[in-house]
Amino acid sequence: MSDLASRYSEAWQRINSAATACGRSSDEITLVVITKNHPAQLVLDLIALGARDFGENRDQEAAPKAFEVSQTSSEVIKWHYVGQLQSNKARSALSYSSVLHSLDRDSLLESLTKLTANREMPLDVFIQLNLTDDPGRGGIQPANLSAFAEKALAVEGLKVLGVMGVASLDREPEFDFETIANCSAELQRQAPRARFISAGMSGDFETAISFGATHLRIGTAITGNRVL
Ligand SMILES: *Cc1c(COP(=O)(O)O)cnc(C)c1O
């Protein structure tokens, strides 16, 4: 087995054990492999291993990669956009992405409202939380979540899937995952279908699973270190 194949299968084994340990089923968990800093060939290799959900955080890198993959593979895959998205890159990002994990501010919501106005299918979005005290970081402060969600839920071209967060490296991840879970519960009182949670990365995905994460964004644990 290649290194990539063994890391991919080990990730799934760890996901299965973590889910079982807290009485969940891994059927309800989507593994989004973050392929930033890696070439299209790595995506193709992962498709051959069965992966179908891929994530990127920079449009300049993702757009040509998504195009190259689409020219080479006929598998139906989903691109997830997980990075901070500049409004002037939103049109490009939406041309290949099916899910945006980083709806993090009013100005982006306004751009998306225009860009999704005539879509046949709404765009799936997660509202990104800011779990730090630094307002300069992307994301909605938990205290502002319900007001922001109300605006996002009113946009016809968007389907709010739930909340997304990145745990701070400065403290135990449990602290942030609990905040994310509480925010998710609050959002579900407003919008019962918005029950999904995008949380958990290479260093903390098992903990995220125990706090209800449904969409894991795992990069280096599967892809190895950056090569681009
Ligand atoms: C890069 C990235 C990840 C994956 O990080 P790893 O530590 O490599 O698993 C997840 N989420 C976001 C938003 C990222 O930018």
The ligand as a Gaussian input file, in Angstrom:
#p B3LYP/6-31G(d) Opt

LIG

0 1
 C       -5.529000      23.769000       6.130000
 C       -6.866000      23.730000       6.758000
 C       -7.360000      22.560000       7.364000
 C       -6.556000      21.279000       7.462000
 O       -5.506000      21.407000       8.362000
 P       -4.587000      20.163000       8.803000
 O       -4.038000      20.565000      10.113000
 O       -3.565000      20.018000       7.737000
 O       -5.473000      18.972000       8.887000
 C       -8.629000      22.602000       7.901000
 N       -9.377000      23.722000       7.876000
 C       -8.943000      24.853000       7.299000
 C       -9.817000      26.052000       7.319000
 C       -7.671000      24.910000       6.728000
 O       -7.241000      26.047000       6.176000

